[in-house]
């Protein structure tokens, strides 16, 4: 009357798979009374998940020349797929354009749009860092230009200017007042050198809207409107004086250089020549 070992445990074993249909038990006895056991049911196609019961589909997600092999639930929506793509690529869902036989609808499931195993999902979009990099090229370019300008040798050290500056300060140079801005005097600015090392004076004829540049040889009468720009820079070791250039044409050869301009008149000269008139 003793049962064989393991008989009770064997009788309680549950069937594998998802179970039979209603009214069709997975275990039972044959008409002859012998115990029979149905074979385990096959897992669901398209990558069934035996533990969760979810049906998975294998996808190839392609973004920015990168490929990702992904198993994803067939009953998940396009919006949920975007979240998955975000975790893979760092690309925010709002910036994703997901393509599968057209634009992927966010509200529909992958099953509804008939996604199958091995389907290719194309993703278009840029990360926030990429967008910032695209939106600020001008700012980056300006910073590069400024960096290059900072690397440039100061004007007063350049050879073309040294031959004038090495002559030293003119004996009759006008006094300078450092840290102060003054209006232009009623008399010409004198006691300065030009590029050839000759004496030069500047006379501002406001009523005629002209700048007169006078040397020993002649006087050039320039309309203010013909001067495109004014460049100036302090002279190293003599920061209370500037070297200054009036741009008369498109190239550097058209610059008329003047040396030993008293610093208190620099801003007034620029504003007068360029038509700002804030000192008058």
C-alpha positions as CSV (number, residue, x, y, z in Angstrom):
1,X,0.0,0.0,0.0
2,X,3.0,2.4,0.1
3,X,3.2,5.0,-2.7
4,X,6.4,5.3,-4.8
5,X,8.5,8.4,-3.9
6,X,7.7,11.5,-6.0
7,X,4.2,10.4,-7.1
8,X,2.4,13.1,-5.1
9,X,4.8,15.9,-6.3
10,X,4.4,14.7,-9.9
11,X,0.6,14.9,-9.7
12,X,0.7,18.6,-8.5
13,X,3.0,19.8,-11.4
14,X,1.3,22.8,-13.3
15,X,1.4,22.9,-17.1
16,X,3.8,25.3,-19.0
17,X,2.8,28.1,-21.4
18,X,-0.4,30.1,-21.4
19,X,-2.9,27.3,-20.5
20,X,-5.5,25.5,-22.6
21,X,-8.9,26.9,-23.8
22,X,-11.9,26.8,-21.6
23,X,-13.2,23.3,-21.0
24,X,-10.0,21.7,-22.2
25,X,-7.9,20.9,-19.1
26,X,-4.2,20.6,-19.6
27,X,-4.0,17.4,-17.7
28,X,-6.4,14.4,-17.3
29,X,-6.8,10.7,-17.9
30,X,-7.3,8.9,-21.1
31,X,-10.4,6.8,-21.7
32,X,-8.4,3.8,-20.6
33,X,-7.8,5.5,-17.2
34,X,-4.1,6.2,-17.9
35,X,-2.8,9.6,-16.9
36,X,-1.8,11.7,-19.9
37,X,0.1,15.0,-20.1
38,X,-0.2,17.6,-22.9
39,X,3.1,19.0,-24.2
40,X,4.0,22.5,-23.2
41,X,2.5,25.2,-25.4
42,X,4.9,27.1,-27.7
43,X,5.8,30.7,-26.7
44,X,4.1,33.5,-28.6
45,X,5.7,34.4,-31.9
46,X,7.4,37.8,-32.4
47,X,9.4,37.3,-29.2
48,X,7.0,36.4,-26.5
49,X,8.0,37.3,-22.9
50,X,7.1,34.2,-20.9
51,X,7.5,36.0,-17.5
52,X,5.5,39.1,-18.2
53,X,3.1,37.7,-20.8
54,X,3.8,40.6,-23.1
55,X,4.4,40.1,-26.8
56,X,7.7,41.7,-27.9
57,X,8.9,42.7,-31.3
58,X,12.5,43.2,-32.4
59,X,13.2,46.6,-33.9
60,X,16.2,48.3,-35.5
61,X,16.3,51.9,-34.4
62,X,18.5,54.1,-36.7
63,X,19.5,57.6,-35.6
64,X,22.3,59.8,-36.6
65,X,24.2,56.9,-38.3
66,X,23.9,54.8,-35.1
67,X,21.9,51.6,-35.0
68,X,20.2,50.1,-31.9
69,X,18.7,46.6,-31.6
70,X,15.6,46.9,-29.4
71,X,13.0,44.5,-28.1
72,X,9.8,46.4,-27.5
73,X,6.2,45.5,-26.4
74,X,4.0,45.2,-29.4
75,X,1.1,46.7,-27.5
76,X,3.0,49.9,-26.5
77,X,2.2,53.2,-28.2
78,X,4.3,55.4,-30.4
79,X,4.7,57.8,-27.5
80,X,6.1,55.0,-25.3
81,X,8.5,54.1,-28.1
82,X,9.7,57.7,-28.1
83,X,10.5,57.4,-24.4
84,X,12.6,54.3,-25.1
85,X,14.4,56.1,-27.9
86,X,15.1,58.9,-25.4
87,X,16.8,56.5,-23.0
88,X,18.9,55.2,-25.9
89,X,20.0,58.4,-27.6
90,X,19.4,61.2,-25.2
91,X,17.1,62.8,-27.8
92,X,14.0,64.3,-26.1
93,X,10.7,63.0,-27.4
94,X,9.5,66.5,-28.4
95,X,12.5,66.7,-30.7
96,X,12.1,63.3,-32.3
97,X,10.7,62.6,-35.7
98,X,10.1,58.8,-35.8
99,X,9.4,57.2,-39.1
100,X,7.8,53.8,-39.9
101,X,5.9,53.8,-43.2
102,X,5.4,57.5,-42.7
103,X,5.4,59.5,-39.4
104,X,4.8,57.2,-36.4
105,X,1.5,58.1,-34.7
106,X,2.0,58.5,-31.0
107,X,-1.5,57.4,-29.9
108,X,-1.5,54.1,-31.8
109,X,0.2,50.8,-30.7
110,X,2.9,49.1,-32.7
111,X,0.5,46.3,-33.3
112,X,-2.1,48.6,-34.8
113,X,0.3,50.0,-37.3
114,X,1.5,46.5,-38.1
115,X,5.1,46.6,-36.9
116,X,6.8,43.3,-37.4
117,X,10.0,41.6,-36.4
118,X,13.1,43.3,-37.8
119,X,11.3,46.5,-38.7
120,X,13.5,49.5,-39.2
121,X,12.5,52.6,-37.2
122,X,14.1,55.8,-38.6
123,X,14.6,58.7,-36.1
124,X,15.4,62.2,-37.1
125,X,16.2,65.0,-34.6
126,X,18.9,66.9,-32.8
127,X,19.9,66.9,-29.1
128,X,19.6,70.2,-27.1
129,X,23.4,70.6,-27.3
130,X,23.3,70.3,-31.1
131,X,20.6,72.9,-31.3
132,X,22.5,75.3,-29.1
133,X,25.6,74.8,-31.2
134,X,23.6,75.6,-34.3
135,X,21.8,78.6,-32.8
136,X,25.0,80.3,-31.7
137,X,27.5,80.2,-34.6
138,X,27.7,84.0,-34.7
139,X,28.5,84.3,-31.0
140,X,31.1,81.6,-31.3
141,X,32.6,83.3,-34.4
142,X,32.7,86.7,-32.5
143,X,34.5,85.1,-29.6
144,X,37.0,83.6,-32.0
145,X,37.6,87.0,-33.7
146,X,38.1,88.6,-30.3
147,X,40.5,85.9,-29.3
148,X,42.5,86.5,-32.5
149,X,42.5,90.2,-31.9
150,X,43.9,89.6,-28.4
151,X,46.7,87.6,-29.9
152,X,47.6,90.4,-32.3
153,X,50.6,92.5,-31.5
154,X,49.7,95.9,-30.3
155,X,49.9,98.6,-32.9
156,X,52.6,100.5,-31.2
157,X,54.9,97.5,-31.4
158,X,54.5,96.9,-35.1
159,X,57.5,97.8,-37.2
160,X,55.7,100.4,-39.4
161,X,54.8,102.4,-36.3
162,X,58.0,101.9,-34.3
163,X,60.0,104.0,-36.7
164,X,57.9,107.0,-35.8
165,X,57.4,106.3,-32.1
166,X,61.1,105.6,-31.6
167,X,61.7,109.3,-32.4
168,X,60.2,110.0,-29.0
169,X,57.6,112.5,-27.9
170,X,57.6,115.7,-30.0
171,X,59.0,118.8,-28.2
172,X,55.9,120.8,-28.8
173,X,53.3,118.1,-28.0
174,X,50.1,119.3,-26.4
175,X,49.7,118.5,-22.7
176,X,47.6,115.4,-21.9
177,X,45.2,114.8,-19.0
178,X,44.8,111.1,-18.3
179,X,41.4,109.7,-17.2
180,X,39.5,112.8,-18.4
181,X,37.4,113.4,-21.5
182,X,37.3,117.0,-22.9
183,X,35.7,118.8,-25.7
184,X,37.8,119.7,-28.7
185,X,39.6,122.9,-28.2
186,X,38.8,125.9,-30.4
187,X,42.4,125.9,-31.7
188,X,43.9,123.2,-33.9
189,X,45.4,120.1,-32.3
190,X,49.1,120.4,-33.0
191,X,52.5,118.9,-31.9
192,X,51.9,115.5,-33.5
193,X,53.6,113.3,-36.1
194,X,52.2,111.7,-39.2
195,X,53.4,108.3,-40.7
196,X,56.4,109.9,-42.4
197,X,57.5,111.5,-39.1
198,X,56.6,115.0,-40.2
199,X,54.7,117.4,-38.0
200,X,50.9,117.4,-38.4
201,X,48.0,119.4,-37.0
202,X,44.3,118.7,-37.0
203,X,41.7,121.4,-37.4
204,X,38.0,120.6,-37.1
205,X,35.9,122.9,-39.2
206,X,32.4,122.1,-37.8
207,X,30.6,124.8,-39.7
208,X,31.9,123.3,-43.0
209,X,31.7,119.7,-41.7
210,X,35.4,119.2,-42.6
211,X,38.5,117.9,-41.1
212,X,41.7,119.7,-42.1
213,X,44.9,117.8,-41.9
214,X,47.8,120.2,-42.2
215,X,51.5,119.6,-42.7
216,X,54.4,121.9,-43.6
217,X,53.8,121.1,-47.3
218,X,50.0,121.3,-47.6
219,X,46.6,121.1,-46.0
220,X,44.1,118.3,-46.9
221,X,40.5,119.3,-46.5
222,X,38.4,116.1,-45.9
223,X,34.6,116.0,-45.7
224,X,33.6,114.3,-42.4
225,X,31.4,111.9,-44.4
226,X,34.4,110.6,-46.3
227,X,36.0,109.2,-43.1
228,X,34.7,105.7,-42.7
229,X,36.2,104.9,-39.3
230,X,38.6,106.1,-36.6
231,X,41.0,103.7,-35.0
232,X,43.0,104.5,-31.9
233,X,45.3,102.8,-29.3
234,X,47.3,104.0,-26.3
235,X,51.0,104.2,-26.8
236,X,52.8,101.7,-24.4
237,X,54.7,103.5,-21.8
238,X,52.9,106.7,-22.6
239,X,49.3,105.7,-22.1
240,X,48.2,109.4,-21.8
241,X,48.8,109.7,-25.5
242,X,47.3,107.7,-28.4
243,X,48.2,106.8,-32.0
244,X,45.2,107.3,-34.2
245,X,44.2,106.5,-37.8
246,X,41.5,108.0,-40.0
247,X,40.1,105.5,-42.5
248,X,39.7,107.2,-45.9
249,X,39.2,104.1,-48.1
250,X,38.6,100.3,-48.0
251,X,42.2,99.1,-47.4
252,X,44.8,99.7,-44.7
253,X,46.8,101.7,-47.2
254,X,44.1,104.4,-47.0
255,X,44.6,104.9,-43.3
256,X,46.0,108.3,-42.3
257,X,48.1,107.8,-39.1
258,X,48.6,110.5,-36.4
259,X,50.8,109.9,-33.4
260,X,50.9,111.5,-29.9
261,X,47.2,112.5,-29.7
262,X,46.4,113.7,-26.1
263,X,44.1,111.1,-24.6
264,X,41.5,113.6,-23.3
265,X,40.6,114.5,-26.9
266,X,40.4,110.9,-28.3
267,X,36.6,110.3,-27.7
268,X,35.7,113.8,-28.9
269,X,37.6,113.3,-32.1
270,X,35.9,110.0,-32.8
271,X,32.4,111.4,-32.1
272,X,33.0,114.5,-34.1
273,X,34.3,112.8,-37.2
274,X,31.7,110.0,-37.1
275,X,28.9,112.5,-36.6
276,X,27.8,111.8,-33.1
277,X,28.4,115.3,-31.8
278,X,27.8,114.4,-28.1
279,X,30.5,116.9,-27.0
280,X,29.0,119.9,-28.6
